[in-house]
Amino acid sequence: MTTTTQQTTTDTPRKTPGLLPLPPAAAGLTAAAGAVLTFASTFLAWTWTAEFPGDLTVTGYPGGLQLLTLTGALLTLLFVLAGRGLRGLGWLTPGGKNSPVLLLALGTFAVTWYTVIAIAVELGGLANLEPGGWVALVTSLITLVGALGLPGDVPADTGNASPWARFVQSFKAPTPDKAAPLPSWAEILIIAVSFGLGLFVFTYGIDTEYAELFIGFLLLVGFGATAISRAGLNRRLSALTATHKNVTVTAAFVAAFAFPFTQSNDAYATIGANILIFATVALGLNVVVGLAGLLDLGYVAFLGVGAYTAALLSGSPSSTIGITLPFWAAVLAGAAASLIFGVVIGAPTLRLHGDYLAIVTLGFGEIFRIAMQNMDGSSGPDITNGPNGIPNIPDLELFGFNLGEPHTVLGVELGRFSNYYLLMLLFTIIVVTVFRRSDQSRIGRAWVAIREDETAARAMGINAFRLKLLAFALGATLAGMAGTVQAHVTFTVTPAQYKFVEAVPPNSAFLLAAVILGGMGTVSGPLIGAALLYLIPAKLQFMSDYQLLLFGIALILLMRFRPEGLIADRRKQLEFHETGQLDTPKGDIGLSKAGA
């Protein structure tokens, strides 16, 4: 009897205790009550003067940063109820039940306290707070205290773990439970709603009118996205998108197409158009780096080749060639010129490996920029007008539509940058299609084999040099194609736009970072990485002097906590987080076999 009791106790996994010594029931009740009170505090005035942006002086409805606190409180309450087993909400927590609550409580706490600190700094002290602000401070802290008292979602490693170790352990999510199969229409509806919510969040971020609101948005989205991941919803959604691939791609591009129709200000559409240019070029680089494993530090030069080709053939008064081609011919010419440059540069350099290849490609990028700068008729032939570049590039006219003029589509007036956004979306569809077909083809599998172990790939009969040259040429072609549109969007093409590191992307360093940040070898990874790396500097211009410092810190944190990137494929997850057959055998198995 004693043996049976001991065995049962041993087999029952002990959960990681909370950071605060609270009973689980009391902790959940505290977190729920704090979330409700935090929600209510957003309907009170937080300050008495409208000098702080967002007008937090009104009692009765929230505004500005109060809306973010309200959203965080509602999400925290929702996951508290889901974790406590409320009927109908169990679908939200297939994996972790308590770690999402902790993350959302941290996000709500961060947004609320950031808002109060910003009010005190900008208005000159805490005396400018109204009672609603003090209530929000206290209630968000109560919510966090309750969340810190909840037990972890995974079994504890040791009973004597330090508080920090237990805190880290609480963020580890177990494998999501297998959900009951849903009807196909329900799965498709979930995918459509997910992309609709993604469009809403992205649009809200672009439409933020002041830096304080955007910083609060980043705080809430960062903690919220991590909470969704720890809850296991991302894996569940990934399973649905894998089942309905065509529906997923269609929903993604329908959401992207709808973006300009949500914008009342064409200035915000400018950001969207430039993000698509940046993302498309990053996808082309993903062929070279993500699939073939070739470290290219001068990739932005291929974007410049396409842009200069289109500028010279666009009919600009500053063009030294004097030839005007239709846009489709200019696109083909830009892509062909980049292809030729890719082959010419790749043929002698791709026999190098690792750091040597990186140095040579970096040199090519600088040679291209300096060459364009010297072709001014003085230091070299008069082709590119030197440092002045090629200005006054005319707007495109396609099928009778001048993209530089506003047009009414479906009852919505689309400005210049909205028109170019839709054109660039078409190019993005082409690049995504090429990338997906290449990745899933025999050539794509050969690229991955070369990336993982070139020696083994050669031993299996793969012509590594020819396939690496093909990847280099394909990536250059895609970048050149995007450059033909960039030339018309920016009006002017200059050598300064194609430095290795520049304050405004795209440049080689930021393109490579977008691929690594988003997730190498995936389609959505570079798109998300490029959107973040372009959107954040565009919205936080007051931090431009510290941009590279903050960028470096973000990369260090990413490499420490999520080295596979924000969107990682299965291979990268196994590589960075699972040891599989290399696990050390436990118990006396090894000794027993040795003794035998």
N, C-alpha and C positions, 0 to 999 in steps of 0.2 A: 504493500500500500504506500509505504514511504517512497519507494523507488518510482512508482507511477506519478506521485505528486511532484517529485523533483524533476522528472522528465517533462511534465506538462509545464512547469514553471520555466524550465530552460528553453523549451520550444516557443514560448510566447515572446515575441519581440517587444522589447521595452522602448517606448518612444523617447526621443530627446526631450528633456524637460524644458519648460519655458525659462526665459532669462529672469523673470520675476516670479517669486514664490506665491503664485495665485492658483487656486483650484481651477481646473479647466472650465467648469460651468460659470464661475464668477468672472473669469477672464473674458469669456465670450459675451456675457451680459454687459460687462464694462465697456468692451469694444463697441457693441451694438448701441448702447445708450450714448456713448460719446459721439458716435457717428450721427445719430439722430439730432443731438444737440448742436453739433457742428453744422449740420445741414440747416438747422433753424437759425443759427447765428448769421448766415449769409443774407437773411432778410432784414437785418438790422444795419444801421449806419456804422461804418468803421472809422470814418474821419469826418470832420466838420467842414472841410474846405474842398472845393472842386479843383484845386491846383494839382492834386495828385491825379494822374490820368486814369480814366475809367469811371469817374464819378461814383465814388463809394460813400456818398453822403446821403443817399436816399434810403428811407425805411419803407419796406414793403416789397421790394423786388431787388434781386442781386444784379450786379454789373461788374464788368471788367474782371479782375482777378478773383472776385467773389464767386463767379461762375465756375472757375476751376476748383475752388474749395468745395463748392456744392457738388460738383461731379465726383470728386474724390470721396466725399463723405457717402454719397449714394452707392458708389461701387464698393466701398468698404462694407457698408451695411448689407449689400446684396451677397457678398462672399461670406460674411459672417453667418447669414441665414442659410446659405448653401452648405457651409461647413457644419452647421448644427443639424443638418438632415431635414430641412424644410422641404416638404413634398413639392416636386416640380422643378427644383433648383439643383438637384444632384448632377445634372448634365454639365453644370459649370465647373465642377471640381472632379474630373476623372482621375487626377493625380493627387496633387497636394491640396489639403483643405485649410490649413492654418498659415502656411507661408505666404499665400496670396493676400490674406488678411493683413499680415505684418507689412508686406510691401506696399499695399494700398494705404494703410495707416501711415507709413513713413512718407509716402507721396503727399497725402493730405496735410500732414504735419509740416513737411518742407514747404509746400506752396503757401500755407497760411502764415507760417513764421517768416518766410521770405517777404510776403506782402507787408506784414507789420514792420519788419526791419526797413524795407524800402520807404514806407511812409515816414518812419522816424528819421531816416537819413535825408530824404528830399524835403521834408517840411520842417525839420529842425527839432526833433525830439518826440518822445512818447506822449507828450502832453497833447499832441494833435490827434490822439486816438479817441474815438467815441466808445461807449460801452460795448457795442457790437464787436469791435476789434478785440477787446479784452476777453469777451466771452469766447470768441473763436480761438484765441490763444489757449485758453484753459481747456476747452472741450476737445480740441485736436490733440492736446497732450494726454487727456483722459483716454481718448481712442487709442493712442499709441501705447499707453500703459497696459490697457486691456489686451492689445495684440501681442505685447511682449510676454504676457503671462500664458499665452496659448502654447501647448506642447508642439514639438516638431512633427513633421510628417513622415520621418524615416526612423528606423531603429537607431538607438544611441550606440556609438562605437564603444565607449567606455563609461563607466559610472563616475569617474573622477575627472571628466573633461573640464577644461577651463571655461569660463563664461564666453570668451571669444570663440573658442572651438564649438561650443554649443550654438552660438549665434550663427556661425558659418554653416553648421550642420542643419540648422532650421531652413536654410535656403536651398537645400538639396531636395529636388523633387523626385519621388519614385516614379516608376513607369505607370502611365495612365491605365486605369481599369478598362477592360474591353466593354465597349458600349453595345447595347442591343441594336441590331441593324435597323436603319430607318428606311422608309420608302424613298425611292429615287427622287421624287418631286421634293421631299423634305430636305434631302441632301443638297439638291441644286438650289433650293431656297436659302439654305444656310450659307452656301458659297456666295450667292448674290448679295445677301445682307452683309456678309463680311467685307466684300469689296465696297459696298456702299458706305459702310462705317469707315473704312480706310480712306475713301474719297473725302468724307466729311472731316475727318481728323486732319488730313493733309491740307484741305482747303482752309480750315480754321487756322492752321499754323501759318500759311502764307498770308492770310488776311489780317493777322495781328498788326495793329496800327502803331504800337509802341514797344520798346525793348523790354520793359518790365513784364508786359503780358506774355511776350514770347518766351522769356526765361521761365516764367511760371508754367507755361505750356510744355516746355521741354522737361521740367521737373516731373510734372504729372504723367506725361507720356512715357518717360523713361521708367518710372516706377510701375506704371500701369502695364506696359508691355512686358516687363519682367514678371509681374504678378500673373499675367495670362499664361506666360511660358511655364511658370512653376505650378500653375493649376492643371497643366496638361492640355489646355485648349489648343495650343499651337500644333501639337502632335495629332490631335483629333481632326483638326482642320486639314492638316497635311494629308492625312489618310483619305479624307473626302476629295481633296483636289487631285490626288493620285488616281482615284477611281474615275473622276470626271475631268480629265485633262483638257478636252476641247471646251467644255463649259467654263473651266477656270480661265483659260486664255481669252475666251470671248468676254467673260465678265471683267477681266482686268482691262482690256482695251475699251470696253464700253464705259467703264468708270473713268479711264484716262480721257476718252473723247468728251465726256460730260464736263470735264474740269473748266474749260473756258466759258461754258454757259453758266457757271456759278459765279463768275467774276464780273463785278460792276466797274472795276477799275483796271484799265489796261496795263497799268504799272505792275500789278501783281501777276498778270499774264506774262510779263517780261521774264519774271523769275521762272515760271513754268516752262517757257520756251528754252531758256538757257539750261535749265535742269535736264531737259530732254536731250539737248546737244551733248552735255557733259555725260549723261548716262549712256547714250548711244556709243560715244567714243570709249567709255569704260567697258562696255560690252565687247567692243572690238579688241581691247587690250586683254580682256578675260580669255579670249581665244589663245593669245600668246602666253599669258602667265598662268591662267587658271587651268587650261587644258593641256598645253604642251610643256608648261613649267619653265618657260624662257623668261628670265628677268630682263625686261626692256625698260631702260630709264630714259630713253629719248623718244618715246612713242608720240608725244605731242607734235613732233616734227611732221609726221604723216598727216595729222590734222591740218598743219600749216601748208603742206603741199597741195591738198585739196582746196583750201581756202584761197591761196594765191592763184591757183589755176582758174577757179571760178571768177575771181576778181579781174584777172587779165582778159577773160573771155566774156565779161558781163556787159561791155559797152560803157564802162566808166570813162569819163573824160580824162582821167589820169592814167589810163591804161596805155602802155607803150606799144602794145601789139596792134591795137586798132581793129580787132576782130570781135564781132558780136555773134554769139551762138545762142540758140534756144536753150532753155534751162535743162531739158533732158540731155542735150548734147554736152552741156557744161558739166553735168553730174557725171556722165560717162568719162569725160576727159579728166575730171578731178580724180575719179576712182582709178582710172588707168595710169595717171601720173604717179599716184601713191603706190600702186601695184609695182610699177617699174622701179621706183625708189626702194620699195621693200625688197625686191629681188636683188637689186644691185648692192644694197647694204648687207642683206642677209647672206648672200652667197659666200663672201670671203670671211664673214664673222661668225657664222653659226657653227663653225668647227671648234669654236672656243666654248668654254663651259663656266658656269657659276659666276664668280666675281669678275673674271676677265671679260665675259660677254656683257655684263652689266656696265663695265667701264667703257667698252667700245660703243655700246648703244647710247650711253650718256654723251660721249664725244660726238656721235653723229647728230644728236639733238642740238648741241652747241654749234657745230659746224653749219647746220642748216640755218640757224638764227643769224649767225655772223655773215654767212653768204648772202642772205636776203638783205641784210643791213648794208653790205658793201656794193650791191648791184645798183648803184646810183648814178652811173655815168662818169664818176670821178675815180673811185677806188676799183671799179669794175665796169662791166657792161651796163648800159642803162635799160634795166628791165623792171625792177621793183620799186624804183624811186627811193631806195635806201631806207633810212630811219623814218621818213615820212609815210612810207607805205603807199597803199592805193586807196584813196578816199573816194567819197561820192559814188559808192556802188549803188546802182539803181535797184528799186524794189522789183520783185519778180511779178510777172504777169502770166497767169496760167488759165487757159480756157476762157479768156476774156475777163478774168478777175485780177485786178491789181491788188496784191497782198499788202500793199502799203496803205490802202484805203479801207475805211470801215465798211462792213457788209452786214446785212441783217439776215440771219439764218435761224429758222424756227422761231421767229419773233424776238430774237435776242441779237443785239448789235455787237458784232465782234470787231475789235480794233486790230491794229497792225500786228501786234505781238500775238494776239489770239489766232490770227490767220497763220502766222509762222509756226505757232505751236501745233496746229493741226497738220501742217505740212511735215513738221519734224516727227509727229506721231506716226505718220505713214512710213518714214524712214526707220523709225524705231521698230515698227512691225516687221519690216524687211530684215533688219539686223537680228532681231530675236528669232525669226524663222530660220535664218542662216545658221545662227548659233545652235539652235535646238537640233536641226538636221545634222549639223557637223558633230555635235556631241553624241548623238545616238547612232552615228554611222560607224562603219569599220575604221575609217580614218580617225574618228574621234576616240575610239577605243585604243587605237595605236598611239595617239597623242598622250592619253592618260598613262599608257604603259611606259612611254619614254619619260614622262614626268616622274613616275614612281621609281623606275630603275632603268636607266638607258642601257646599261650593260646587258641586263637580262633581256631587254627588248631586242637588242641587236642579236643576241644569241638565239632568239626565237625567229629570226629572219626578217625583222622589220628594218627598212631602210631609214634609219633615224635622221640622217642629214636631209634627205628629200622631204620627209614629212615635217621636219622643223622649218624648212624653207617654205613649205606650203602654209603652215600656220602663220609664219611671219608675213607672207604676202597677203593672206586673207585678212589678217588684222589690220595691215596697212590700207588695204582697199576699203574696209569698212570705215576707218578713220577719215580717209580722204573723201568718201561720200558724205559724211557728216560735215566736213569742212566746207563743202560747196554751199550748204545752207547757212552755216555760221557767217560766211562772208557777207551774205545779204542781210542777215539779222543785225550785225554790228555796224553796217555801212562802210567800215574801214578795216583793212587788213594791214597790220604793222608787225615788224619783227619782235617787238616787245611783248606781244601776246603769247609767244611760244618759248618762254623761258622754262628752265627746269623747275624753278620755284618762283611763283608769282603770287601777289596778294589776292588776285581774283582768279579762280579756276575757270577753264581747265588748264592744267599744266601737268607735266610728267609726274611730279611728286604726288599731286592730288589725285590724278587718275589711278596711279598704282595704289594709293591709300584707299580709294573708293572700292577697288576690287578686293583688297584684303579686308577692309572693314565690313563690306557687305557679305562676302563669302566667295572664295575662289571656286570656279567651276560650276556656278549656278547662274540661272537667268535673272532671278529677282534680286540676288545679292548685290551686284554692281548697280542696279537701278536704285535700290534703297540707299546704298552707300553714297552714290553720286548726289542723290537728293539731299541727304543730310549735310554733306560737305559743301554743297552750294548754298543751301537754304540758311544754314546757321550763320555764315559770314555775311550773307546779304541782309539778314534781319538784325544782326548785332554789330553794326558798323562802328560803334563807339569802342569796340574791343579790338579793332583792326591792328593796333600796335602790339597786342599780345596774342595775335591769332596763331602764329607758329608755336608759341609756348603752350597755349591751351591745346592745340592740335597734337603736339608731342605727348602731353600728359594723357590725352584721351587714347592715343595709340598704345601707350604703356599699360593703361588700365585694361584696354581691350585684350592685349596679348596676355595679360595675367589672368583675367577672369573668363574670357571667351575667345581663345586663340583661333577657333575655326571660323570666326566671323558671325555676323548677326543672323545670316541665313546660310546654314551649312548643309552640304549633302551628307549622305549616310557615311561615305568613306571618311570624310574629315572628322565626323563625330567619333567614329571608331578609333581613328588615329590619335585623337587628342584626349579622349575621355574613357576609353575602354581598352583594357589590356588583353582580354580574351585568353588565348591559350598560353600567354606568357605569365599568367598569374602563378604565384608561388603556391605549391600544394600545401594544404593545411592539415594539421593533425599529424599522425604517425605513419601516413601512407608511404612516404619516401623511405622511412626507416624500415618499415615492414617489408617493402620490396627488396631493400638492400639486404636485410637479414635472410629473406627467402633465397 
